[in-house]
């Protein structure tokens, strides 16, 4: 059913990491290729996985306070539970992406199972917001040739990250500093797509504000993954299958 591999996969057998030329006038972000960093200069994309959750509205308030936009890679449970939060995300200019319906390790699945993971969540999101995403993040960053080939056929841009806060390991007031320090170190190293989780209290009440303060102090723009890749908002979604 899925016949097309990228040239790099055929030649190397490893996932291709895409990067666009800096200052490109208009990006044509490819599907089925791993993307880890922004291509628009002076931008940072804050991304939050595994929600929405009961903490997400507080995070949206914080983003609004800083004039920041973010990307939310969501799973089925939270999307079913908090459709009004999804509508708020969209109305306030944030980007909604897919993180599979139940946080599956897609590299261990068949092509048909991967399709089920993606289209199952599409149905939930379409009910909440009227369309479906064209951006996704593979749980655990686990991809292989089959995953990328299937995402290409489904029309998904595959987003990983160049800053991983590991906030899920540090969701405690005595440990969250470790995630902030990791964020600083990887930002200093040139990272620009930040991974955190809006299901963790310390991320929302502590880490997020500190990250935004640091990004603001450096004069960088906090925006969505789509915008930091130079792609127009109309390309972040499609009406349906």
KOLTORGU-235190 format. One record per residue: x, y, z of N, C-alpha, C in turn. Coordinates in pm, whole numbers, plus 50000, padded with zeros to 5 digits. Example, Ala and Ser with C-alpha at 12.3 -4.5 7.8 and 13.67 -1.06 7.14 Angstrom:
2
     n_u     n_v     n_w    ca_u    ca_v    ca_w     c_u     c_v     c_w
   51319   49431   50780   51230   49550   50780   51320   49670   50780
   51285   49775   50708   51367   49894   50714   51290   50003   50787
***
This chain:
241
     n_u     n_v     n_w    ca_u    ca_v    ca_w     c_u     c_v     c_w
   50082   49879   50000   50000   50000   50000   50086   50126   50000
   50195   50126   50082   50281   50243   50093   50409   50214   50018
   50433   50283   49908   50539   50242   49816   50656   50340   49812
   50642   50456   49872   50739   50560   49846   50831   50582   49965
   50958   50578   49941   51058   50610   50041   51134   50735   49994
   51182   50816   50087   51267   50926   50048   51399   50870   50000
   51468   50945   49915   51594   50899   49860   51693   50868   49971
   51696   50953   50074   51793   50931   50181   51766   50800   50254
   51640   50763   50268   51609   50637   50335   51656   50519   50251
   51637   50528   50121   51679   50421   50034   51830   50403   50037
   51902   50518   50043   52047   50512   50037   52110   50476   50170
   52053   50524   50281   52118   50509   50410   52045   50418   50506
   51913   50402   50486   51835   50323   50580   51810   50392   50711
   51840   50523   50720   51817   50600   50842   51726   50716   50812
   51651   50766   50912   51560   50877   50889   51633   51001   50840
   51574   51069   50746   51630   51193   50693   51583   51310   50778
   51678   51393   50819   51645   51513   50895   51645   51630   50799
   51531   51697   50789   51514   51805   50692   51556   51937   50751
   51620   52018   50671   51645   52157   50708   51632   52242   50583
   51560   52354   50597   51542   52445   50485   51648   52552   50488
   51679   52615   50375   51774   52726   50377   51722   52838   50466
   51812   52896   50544   51773   53011   50625   51730   53125   50533
   51635   53202   50582   51583   53318   50509   51510   53281   50381
   51466   53156   50369   51387   53119   50253   51255   53196   50255
   51213   53243   50142   51097   53332   50135   50969   53260   50176
   50954   53136   50132   50833   53062   50166   50869   52915   50174
   50849   52857   50290   50888   52718   50309   50786   52623   50248
   50836   52515   50196   50751   52403   50156   50794   52287   50243
   50736   52279   50362   50781   52181   50461   50745   52041   50414
   50842   51951   50405   50814   51818   50350   50743   51728   50450
   50671   51633   50399   50608   51531   50482   50701   51409   50490
   50684   51332   50599   50758   51207   50610   50907   51221   50630
   50952   51335   50681   51093   51355   50710   51106   51418   50849
   51204   51376   50924   51220   51423   51061   51272   51567   51062
   51204   51652   51139   51242   51793   51154   51266   51818   51302
   51381   51878   51336   51417   51897   51476   51438   52043   51514
   51452   52132   51417   51488   52270   51449   51414   52369   51361
   51397   52490   51414   51338   52599   51336   51432   52639   51223
   51375   52694   51118   51455   52745   51006   51444   52897   50990
   51344   52957   51052   51332   53103   51050   51422   53159   51159
   51512   53250   51127   51605   53300   51228   51534   53366   51346
   51597   53355   51462   51553   53424   51584   51414   53381   51631
   51379   53256   51607   51253   53202   51657   51280   53081   51745
   51192   53063   51841   51192   52944   51926   51049   52893   51932
   51032   52763   51913   50899   52703   51917   50883   52624   52046
   50799   52673   52135   50762   52597   52255   50656   52495   52215
   50679   52369   52248   50581   52265   52218   50548   52188   52345
   50423   52144   52352   50374   52074   52470   50300   51949   52426
   50339   51836   52483   50286   51706   52443   50189   51648   52545
   50107   51554   52497   50028   51459   52577   49898   51515   52634
   49866   51641   52607   49744   51700   52658   49630   51688   52558
   49532   51778   52575   49522   51879   52681   49496   51815   52818
   49515   51896   52923   49488   51850   53058   49421   51963   53136
   49392   51937   53260   49334   52040   53345   49428   52156   53371
   49559   52137   53346   49657   52246   53362   49668   52335   53239
   49618   52288   53125   49640   52359   52999   49580   52499   52997
   49461   52523   53049   49410   52661   53048   49502   52759   53121
   49563   52715   53229   49658   52802   53301   49779   52832   53213
   49824   52734   53138   49935   52755   53045   49895   52852   52934
   49774   52838   52884   49726   52931   52780   49721   53074   52834
   49682   53089   52959   49683   53223   53021   49825   53279   53023
   49921   53196   53056   50060   53239   53064   50114   53276   52925
   50084   53195   52827   50126   53226   52690   50068   53360   52645
   49943   53382   52680   49879   53509   52645   49949   53626   52712
   49986   53609   52838   50057   53713   52913   50186   53754   52843
   50256   53658   52786   50384   53685   52720   50370   53712   52570
   50251   53708   52519   50233   53728   52375   50298   53617   52293
   50300   53498   52350   50368   53385   52287   50268   53291   52223
   50311   53227   52116   50234   53120   52053   50308   52989   52073
   50234   52880   52081   50295   52749   52105   50225   52644   52020
   50285   52527   52019   50229   52412   51947   50199   52302   52047
   50080   52244   52035   50036   52138   52125   50018   52009   52045
   50098   51908   52078   50085   51777   52015   50002   51690   52109
   49883   51655   52065   49782   51602   52157   49750   51455   52131
   49702   51391   52236   49658   51252   52226   49506   51245   52245
   49452   51125   52229   49307   51110   52225   49236   51136   52356
   49292   51089   52468   49222   51100   52595   49195   51246   52632
   49299   51328   52630   49281   51469   52663   49197   51543   52560
   49212   51506   52434   49136   51573   52329   48987   51547   52343
   48952   51426   52385   48811   51396   52410   48759   51467   52533
   48843   51480   52634   48800   51536   52762   48790   51688   52762
   48870   51754   52677   48879   51900   52683   48862   51965   52545
   48751   51941   52477   48733   52002   52344   48730   52155   52349
   48679   52213   52457   48675   52359   52466   48815   52417   52476
   48907   52344   52537   49046   52390   52544   49108   52391   52406
   49077   52291   52326   49127   52287   52188   49073   52407   52109
   48946   52435   52125   48889   52551   52055   48956   52680   52099
   48988   52690   52228   49057   52810   52276   49197   52819   52215
   49268   52708   52210   49401   52708   52147   49395   52768   52008
   49303   52719   51930   49292   52765   51792   49253   52912   51785
   49158   52953   51869   49111   53092   51864   49220   53190   51906
   49317   53143   51987   49424   53231   52034   49552   53215   51952
   49543   53143   51839   49654   53140   51745   49760   53035   51769
   49733   52940   51858   49828   52832   51881   49806   52722   51776
   49906   52636   51764   49899   52528   51665   49866   52397   51734
   49777   52321   51673   49739   52189   51723   49797   52083   51630
   49868   51988   51689   49924   51878   51613   49887   51745   51674
   49923   51638   51608   49889   51502   51651   50006   51436   51723
   49972   51359   51826   50072   51279   51899   50024   51134   51908
   49942   51093   51813   49874   50963   51803   49759   50956   51903
   49670   50862   51881   49550   50858   51965   49580   50812   52108
   49677   50720   52125   49702   50672   52262   49851   50663   52296
   49930   50755   52238   50073   50765   52270   50145   50636   52237
   50117   50583   52122   50176   50455   52082   50319   50472   52031
   50401   50370   52055   50533   50363   51994   50515   50315   51850
   50501   50409   51759   50460   50374   51623   50564   50290   51549
   50689   50296   51591   50792   50216   51523   50773   50067   51546
   50692   50030   51644   50667   49888   51672   50539   49838   51606
   50470   49926   51530   50341   49892   51473   50351   49862   51323
   50250   49797   51270   50238   49780   51125   50190   49909   51063
   50200   49918   50932   50151   50038   50862   50003   50061   50892
   49925   49953   50890   49782   49966   50914   49754   50017   51056
   49831   49969   51152   49813   50015   51289   49853   50162   51305
   49957   50202   51236   49998   50343   51239   49887   50431   51184
   49830   50388   51073   49718   50464   51014   49604   50476   51114
   49574   50369   51183   49467   50372   51284   49499   50470   51396
   49624   50473   51439   49665   50567   51544   49642   50713   51500
   49670   50740   51376   49661   50878   51327   49517   50917   51292
   49448   50832   51220   49312   50868   51177   49214   50862   51292
   49241   50777   51393   49154   50776   51510   49154   50909   51581
   49272   50969   51598   49280   51100   51661   49224   51208   51569
   49243   51193   51440   49187   51291   51346   49036   51307   51367
   48968   51196   51387   48824   51203   51406   48786   51284   51529
   48861   51266   51638   48835   51341   51760   48863   51489   51740
   48976   51520   51678   49013   51660   51658   48920   51730   51561
   48877   51658   51458   48786   51720   51363   48653   51757   51429
   48609   51674   51522   48487   51707   51595   48503   51833   51678
   48623   51853   51732   48647   51969   51819   48674   52097   51742
   48743   52086   51628   48789   52210   51563   48756   52221   51415
   48695   52118   51358   48647   52129   51221   48747   52091   51114
   48871   52062   51152   48971   52018   51055   49071   51929   51128
   49176   51886   51057   49274   51795   51116   49414   51849   51092
   49511   51810   51177   49647   51865   51163   49723   51803   51046
   49826   51874   51003   49924   51819   50909   50060   51801   50975
   50067   51833   51104   50190   51817   51181   50169   51709   51288
   50272   51629   51313   50264   51528   51418   50399   51514   51486
   50396   51458   51606   50520   51422   51675   50510   51275   51714
   50608   51194   51676   50606   51052   51715   50638   51037   51863
   50555   50966   51939   50587   50941   52079   50726   50880   52096
   50797   50927   52196   50933   50881   52229   51033   50912   52117
   50993   50993   52017   51078   51023   51901   51115   50895   51825
   51033   50792   51834   51066   50664   51772   51010   50657   51631
   51100   50655   51534   51061   50643   51394   51151   50541   51325
   51101   50488   51216   51182   50405   51128   51133   50430   50986
   51186   50356   50892   51149   50377   50752   50998   50366   50731
   50939   50264   50791   50796   50241   50773   50713   50355   50830
   50750   50405   50948   50677   50517   51007   50683   50638   50916
   50802   50672   50869   50816   50792   50785   50744   50776   50652
   50749   50657   50597   50679   50630   50471   50528   50646   50490
   50477   50594   50602   50334   50604   50629   50293   50748   50655
   50374   50822   50728   50343   50963   50752   50345   51042   50623
   50433   51007   50533   50436   51073   50403   50306   51049   50328
   50260   50926   50329   50137   50894   50259   50015   50960   50324
   50018   50978   50455   49909   51045   50526   49920   51197   50521
   50033   51247   50472   50051   51391   50459   50093   51461   50586
   50171   51392   50672   50213   51450   50800   50359   51494   50797
   50383   51613   50852   50518   51663   50879   50559   51613   51017
   50675   51554   51026   50718   51481   51146   50813   51570   51228
   50769   51609   51346   50844   51706   51427   50899   51638   51551
   51028   51650   51570   51089   51607   51695   51131   51732   51772
   51251   51742   51824   51290   51861   51900   51442   51869   51909
   51493   51989   51934   51636   52010   51958   51662   52056   52101
   51555   52075   52179   51565   52098   52323   51461   52009   52390
   51507   51916   52470   51416   51826   52542   51432   51852   52691
   51332   51912   52753   51342   51951   52893   51340   51832   52990
   51294   51716   52944   51277   51599   53030   51194   51634   53154
   51095   51721   53135   51015   51767   53249   50938   51654   53315
   50910   51548   53241   50838   51435   53299   50921   51364   53406
   51053   51382   53402   51141   51323   53504   51153   51413   53627
   51110   51538   53615   51139   51639   53718   51015   51713   53764
   50901   51647   53763   50775   51712   53799   50760   51719   53952
   50849   51796   54010   50852   51814   54156   50922   51947   54183
   50876   52025   54281   50938   52155   54307   51087   52146   54337
   51133   52032   54389   51274   52019   54423   51360   51974   54306
   51296   51936   54193   51373   51885   54080   51353   51964   53951
   51253   52049   53944   51220   52114   53816   51335   52202   53766
   51422   52247   53857   51540   52324   53815   51625   52246   53715
   51626   52114   53727   51705   52032   53635   51655   52048   53492
   51524   52056   53476   51467   52075   53342   51500   52215   53289
   51495   52314   53377   51530   52450   53333   51677   52457   53292
   51765   52395   53367   51907   52396   53332   51931   52324   53200
   51860   52215   53178   51874   52144   53050   51824   52232   52935
   51714   52303   52957   51664   52396   52858   51768   52501   52825
   51829   52562   52926   51930   52666   52904   52049   52610   52826
   52099   52495   52867   52215   52437   52800   52188   52408   52653
   52071   52356   52624   52040   52320   52485   52001   52441   52403
   51944   52544   52466   51921   52671   52397   52055   52736   52363
   52149   52733   52456   52283   52787   52430   52353   52714   52316
   52320   52586   52301   52381   52505   52196   52314   52525   52060
   52212   52611   52055   52147   52639   51928   52013   52572   51908
   51962   52503   52010   51832   52439   51997   51721   52540   51980
   51613   52500   51913   51507   52597   51885   51366   52539   51891
   51348   52408   51886   51218   52346   51909   51224   52278   52044
   51139   52325   52137   51146   52287   52278   51036   52187   52310
   51072   52076   52371   50974   51976   52413   50947   51987   52562
   50820   52004   52599   50773   51997   52737   50634   51935   52734
   50567   51930   52849   50438   51861   52859   50341   51943   52942
   50223   51968   52887   50123   52046   52960   50037   51960   53052
   50077   51835   53071   50008   51749   53167   50077   51751   53304
   50192   51818   53315   50268   51819   53439   50257   51954   53508
   50219   51951   53633   50194   52075   53708   50316   52166   53714
   50434   52111   53743   50552   52196   53758   50594   52260   53626
   50562   52195   53516   50588   52257   53386   50505   52383   53372
   50380   52376   53411   50288   52488   53392   50312   52598   53495
   50332   52561   53621   50339   52663   53726   50480   52717   53749
   50580   52652   53690   50717   52693   53717   50801   52703   53590
   50821   52592   53522   50915   52586   53411   50876   52676   53295
   50750   52676   53257   50708   52750   53137   50740   52899   53149
   50709   52961   53262   50737   53104   53279   50887   53131   53271
   50966   53048   53333   51111   53070   53331   51167   53056   53190
   51116   52960   53115   51161   52947   52976   51123   53071   52896
   51001   53118   52913   50957   53235   52839   51036   53359   52876
   51066   53374   53003   51148   53487   53047   51285   53484   52980
   51346   53367   52972   51477   53354   52912   51474   53381   52761
   51372   53327   52695   51360   53350   52550   51337   53498   52523
   51251   53559   52601   51224   53702   52586   51350   53785   52609
   51428   53751   52712   51551   53825   52743   51652   53818   52630
   51646   53713   52550   51738   53698   52437   51686   53762   52310
   51567   53819   52318   51512   53886   52201   51463   53793   52093
   51428   53670   52130   51380   53572   52035   51228   53570   52033
   51172   53530   51921   51026   53523   51907   50977   53384   51944
   50877   53379   52033   50816   53252   52073   50697   53225   51984
   50707   53124   51901   50603   53102   51802   50576   52954   51780
   50488   52925   51688   50451   52787   51659   50557   52718   51574
   50552   52586   51571   50643   52512   51484   50620   52551   51338
   50494   52558   51298   50466   52593   51159   50527   52726   51120
   50511   52826   51206   50565   52958   51174   50718   52958   51180
   50775   52884   51274   50922   52883   51284   50985   52806   51169
   50905   52732   51093   50953   52667   50971   50916   52746   50846
   50855   52863   50867   50824   52951   50756   50702   52912   50675
   50614   52831   50734   50497   52784   50661   50371   52859   50704
   50288   52895   50609   50164   52968   50636   50067   52883   50715
   49987   52948   50799   49895   52877   50887   49797   52789   50809
   49762   52828   50689   49668   52748   50609   49723   52609   50579
   49855   52593   50589   49917   52462   50561   49932   52375   50685
   49890   52425   50801   49904   52346   50924   49790   52248   50942
   49684   52263   50861   49565   52181   50876   49511   52143   50739
   49425   52044   50737   49348   52011   50617   49204   51984   50662
   49112   51992   50570   48971   51977   50606   48936   51836   50651
   49001   51737   50592   48973   51599   50629   49035   51505   50530
   48999   51379   50540   49053   51277   50448   48970   51271   50322
***
